[in-house]
Amino acid sequence: MAVDIYEQDDYYIIKAPIAGVRLSDLDIEVNENVVTIRGNRKQVDAIGASQYYLQECYWGPFSRSVTLPCTIDPKKVKATFNKDCVLKILIPKVDEKIKIVRIQEG
């Protein structure tokens, strides 16, 4: 599955054209800084393998994981799926607070 990842304003955006599925058929998982997209593209026609002259379309389960350069708050991630079958995941950038640690003699 091909994806584009880019930054826009305060978001990282992942775009993926995924024909043959609905948003409800996709599972989007966020684990620390990794986003995983899983789905299953189902073949609805009963066509035997011997009937194909050429078969380039992939049918069945698929997944793709991408690692982003920051920790992700999964509660703030949003996903849309437009009529052109393009999945768009909006991931807000998290402001990492710098922790200051004072070291004393001792």
C-alpha atoms as an extended CHARMM CRD file, in Angstrom:
* protein
*
       106  EXT
         1         1  MET       CA              0.0000000000        0.0000000000        0.0000000000  PROA      1               0.0000000000
         2         2  ALA       CA              1.4910000000        3.3160000000       -1.0640000000  PROA      2               0.0000000000
         3         3  VAL       CA              1.3470000000        6.3060000000        1.2840000000  PROA      3               0.0000000000
         4         4  ASP       CA              2.3300000000        9.9710000000        1.2240000000  PROA      4               0.0000000000
         5         5  ILE       CA              3.3610000000       11.5860000000        4.5100000000  PROA      5               0.0000000000
         6         6  TYR       CA              3.8000000000       15.3250000000        4.8680000000  PROA      6               0.0000000000
         7         7  GLU       CA              3.6470000000       18.1490000000        7.3910000000  PROA      7               0.0000000000
         8         8  GLN       CA              1.0240000000       20.8640000000        7.1820000000  PROA      8               0.0000000000
         9         9  ASP       CA              0.5830000000       23.4920000000        9.8740000000  PROA      9               0.0000000000
        10        10  ASP       CA              0.4770000000       21.6100000000       13.2030000000  PROA      10              0.0000000000
        11        11  TYR       CA             -0.1930000000       18.1750000000       11.6940000000  PROA      11              0.0000000000
        12        12  TYR       CA              1.5220000000       15.2130000000       10.1450000000  PROA      12              0.0000000000
        13        13  ILE       CA             -0.7480000000       13.9200000000        7.4010000000  PROA      13              0.0000000000
        14        14  ILE       CA             -0.7720000000       10.4190000000        5.9650000000  PROA      14              0.0000000000
        15        15  LYS       CA             -2.6130000000        9.9440000000        2.6530000000  PROA      15              0.0000000000
        16        16  ALA       CA             -3.2000000000        6.5460000000        1.0600000000  PROA      16              0.0000000000
        17        17  PRO       CA             -5.3440000000        5.6680000000       -1.9620000000  PROA      17              0.0000000000
        18        18  ILE       CA             -7.0830000000        2.4220000000       -1.0190000000  PROA      18              0.0000000000
        19        19  ALA       CA             -9.6720000000        1.3200000000       -3.5820000000  PROA      19              0.0000000000
        20        20  GLY       CA            -12.0580000000       -1.5180000000       -2.8680000000  PROA      20              0.0000000000
        21        21  VAL       CA            -12.5660000000       -0.9270000000        0.8770000000  PROA      21              0.0000000000
        22        22  ARG       CA            -14.6410000000        1.2650000000        3.1780000000  PROA      22              0.0000000000
        23        23  LEU       CA            -13.3640000000        3.1910000000        6.1980000000  PROA      23              0.0000000000
        24        24  SER       CA            -15.2650000000        0.7400000000        8.4190000000  PROA      24              0.0000000000
        25        25  ASP       CA            -13.1760000000       -2.0890000000        6.8560000000  PROA      25              0.0000000000
        26        26  LEU       CA             -9.9180000000       -0.4550000000        7.9740000000  PROA      26              0.0000000000
        27        27  ASP       CA             -8.1690000000       -0.7220000000       11.3210000000  PROA      27              0.0000000000
        28        28  ILE       CA             -5.8800000000        2.1900000000       12.1940000000  PROA      28              0.0000000000
        29        29  GLU       CA             -3.6270000000        1.5470000000       15.1810000000  PROA      29              0.0000000000
        30        30  VAL       CA             -1.3470000000        4.0490000000       16.9240000000  PROA      30              0.0000000000
        31        31  ASN       CA              1.4410000000        2.7940000000       19.1850000000  PROA      31              0.0000000000
        32        32  GLU       CA              3.8160000000        5.4900000000       20.4760000000  PROA      32              0.0000000000
        33        33  ASN       CA              5.2020000000        6.9050000000       17.1970000000  PROA      33              0.0000000000
        34        34  VAL       CA              4.0710000000        4.1250000000       14.8170000000  PROA      34              0.0000000000
        35        35  VAL       CA              0.8480000000        4.2550000000       12.7790000000  PROA      35              0.0000000000
        36        36  THR       CA             -0.3820000000        0.9570000000       11.3240000000  PROA      36              0.0000000000
        37        37  ILE       CA             -3.1450000000        0.6980000000        8.7280000000  PROA      37              0.0000000000
        38        38  ARG       CA             -4.7490000000       -2.7290000000        8.2280000000  PROA      38              0.0000000000
        39        39  GLY       CA             -7.5720000000       -3.8490000000        6.0130000000  PROA      39              0.0000000000
        40        40  ASN       CA             -8.9640000000       -6.5670000000        3.8230000000  PROA      40              0.0000000000
        41        41  ARG       CA             -9.8250000000       -6.0780000000        0.1620000000  PROA      41              0.0000000000
        42        42  LYS       CA            -12.4800000000       -8.6890000000       -0.6920000000  PROA      42              0.0000000000
        43        43  GLN       CA            -13.0260000000      -10.1400000000       -4.1470000000  PROA      43              0.0000000000
        44        44  VAL       CA            -16.8100000000      -10.2950000000       -4.6110000000  PROA      44              0.0000000000
        45        45  ASP       CA            -16.7870000000      -12.0500000000       -8.0060000000  PROA      45              0.0000000000
        46        46  ALA       CA            -16.3040000000      -15.8140000000       -8.1120000000  PROA      46              0.0000000000
        47        47  ILE       CA            -13.5100000000      -16.0510000000      -10.6790000000  PROA      47              0.0000000000
        48        48  GLY       CA            -11.2750000000      -19.0940000000      -10.7690000000  PROA      48              0.0000000000
        49        49  ALA       CA             -7.5110000000      -18.6840000000      -11.0370000000  PROA      49              0.0000000000
        50        50  SER       CA             -7.4820000000      -20.5100000000      -14.3930000000  PROA      50              0.0000000000
        51        51  GLN       CA             -9.8510000000      -17.8930000000      -15.8600000000  PROA      51              0.0000000000
        52        52  TYR       CA             -7.3990000000      -15.0180000000      -15.4790000000  PROA      52              0.0000000000
        53        53  TYR       CA             -5.2950000000      -13.8420000000      -18.3940000000  PROA      53              0.0000000000
        54        54  LEU       CA             -3.6180000000      -11.2270000000      -16.1760000000  PROA      54              0.0000000000
        55        55  GLN       CA             -4.1080000000      -10.5610000000      -12.4600000000  PROA      55              0.0000000000
        56        56  GLU       CA             -2.3870000000       -7.5040000000      -10.9750000000  PROA      56              0.0000000000
        57        57  CYS       CA             -4.9410000000       -6.3990000000       -8.3870000000  PROA      57              0.0000000000
        58        58  TYR       CA             -4.2720000000       -7.5810000000       -4.8580000000  PROA      58              0.0000000000
        59        59  TRP       CA             -7.1970000000       -9.1000000000       -2.9560000000  PROA      59              0.0000000000
        60        60  GLY       CA             -6.9900000000      -10.1130000000        0.6670000000  PROA      60              0.0000000000
        61        61  PRO       CA             -5.5200000000       -8.7290000000        3.8760000000  PROA      61              0.0000000000
        62        62  PHE       CA             -2.9800000000       -5.8970000000        3.7760000000  PROA      62              0.0000000000
        63        63  SER       CA             -1.1430000000       -3.6750000000        6.2440000000  PROA      63              0.0000000000
        64        64  ARG       CA              1.3470000000       -0.8430000000        6.3170000000  PROA      64              0.0000000000
        65        65  SER       CA              3.2120000000        0.6790000000        9.2640000000  PROA      65              0.0000000000
        66        66  VAL       CA              4.9720000000        4.0340000000        9.2810000000  PROA      66              0.0000000000
        67        67  THR       CA              7.1520000000        5.5720000000       11.9660000000  PROA      67              0.0000000000
        68        68  LEU       CA              6.8440000000        9.2780000000       12.6830000000  PROA      68              0.0000000000
        69        69  PRO       CA              9.4900000000       11.4410000000       14.3970000000  PROA      69              0.0000000000
        70        70  CYS       CA              7.3740000000       12.1250000000       17.4870000000  PROA      70              0.0000000000
        71        71  THR       CA              5.1440000000       10.4680000000       20.0540000000  PROA      71              0.0000000000
        72        72  ILE       CA              1.4860000000       10.4560000000       19.0030000000  PROA      72              0.0000000000
        73        73  ASP       CA             -1.5540000000       11.0530000000       21.2040000000  PROA      73              0.0000000000
        74        74  PRO       CA             -3.9560000000        8.4130000000       19.8080000000  PROA      74              0.0000000000
        75        75  LYS       CA             -7.0030000000       10.2410000000       21.2240000000  PROA      75              0.0000000000
        76        76  LYS       CA             -6.3620000000       13.1890000000       18.8950000000  PROA      76              0.0000000000
        77        77  VAL       CA             -5.8210000000       11.2870000000       15.6290000000  PROA      77              0.0000000000
        78        78  LYS       CA             -8.5930000000       11.6660000000       13.0360000000  PROA      78              0.0000000000
        79        79  ALA       CA             -9.2040000000        9.7560000000        9.8100000000  PROA      79              0.0000000000
        80        80  THR       CA            -11.3650000000       10.4610000000        6.7670000000  PROA      80              0.0000000000
        81        81  PHE       CA            -12.0630000000        8.4860000000        3.6150000000  PROA      81              0.0000000000
        82        82  ASN       CA            -13.2960000000       10.4690000000        0.6260000000  PROA      82              0.0000000000
        83        83  LYS       CA            -15.3930000000        9.4130000000       -2.3820000000  PROA      83              0.0000000000
        84        84  ASP       CA            -12.1920000000        8.9200000000       -4.3990000000  PROA      84              0.0000000000
        85        85  CYS       CA            -11.1240000000        6.1790000000       -1.9240000000  PROA      85              0.0000000000
        86        86  VAL       CA             -8.2830000000        8.2140000000       -0.4190000000  PROA      86              0.0000000000
        87        87  LEU       CA             -7.6360000000        7.6580000000        3.2810000000  PROA      87              0.0000000000
        88        88  LYS       CA             -6.3810000000       10.7580000000        5.0910000000  PROA      88              0.0000000000
        89        89  ILE       CA             -5.0710000000       10.5080000000        8.6580000000  PROA      89              0.0000000000
        90        90  LEU       CA             -4.4620000000       13.7480000000       10.5660000000  PROA      90              0.0000000000
        91        91  ILE       CA             -1.9670000000       13.4600000000       13.4040000000  PROA      91              0.0000000000
        92        92  PRO       CA             -1.5010000000       16.5720000000       15.5470000000  PROA      92              0.0000000000
        93        93  LYS       CA              2.0850000000       17.3780000000       16.4150000000  PROA      93              0.0000000000
        94        94  VAL       CA              2.6980000000       17.0870000000       20.1460000000  PROA      94              0.0000000000
        95        95  ASP       CA              4.6460000000       19.8430000000       21.8300000000  PROA      95              0.0000000000
        96        96  GLU       CA              7.3740000000       18.0080000000       23.6410000000  PROA      96              0.0000000000
        97        97  LYS       CA              8.1060000000       19.8890000000       26.8380000000  PROA      97              0.0000000000
        98        98  ILE       CA             11.7870000000       20.1110000000       27.6720000000  PROA      98              0.0000000000
        99        99  LYS       CA             12.4280000000       18.6960000000       31.0970000000  PROA      99              0.0000000000
       100       100  ILE       CA             15.0550000000       20.5800000000       33.0540000000  PROA      100             0.0000000000
       101       101  VAL       CA             16.8960000000       18.5500000000       35.6220000000  PROA      101             0.0000000000
       102       102  ARG       CA             19.1330000000       20.3720000000       38.0570000000  PROA      102             0.0000000000
       103       103  ILE       CA             22.1040000000       18.4140000000       39.2730000000  PROA      103             0.0000000000
       104       104  GLN       CA             23.5360000000       19.4130000000       42.6140000000  PROA      104             0.0000000000
       105       105  GLU       CA             26.8760000000       18.6080000000       44.1440000000  PROA      105             0.0000000000
       106       106  GLY       CA             26.6820000000       15.9870000000       46.6970000000  PROA      106             0.0000000000
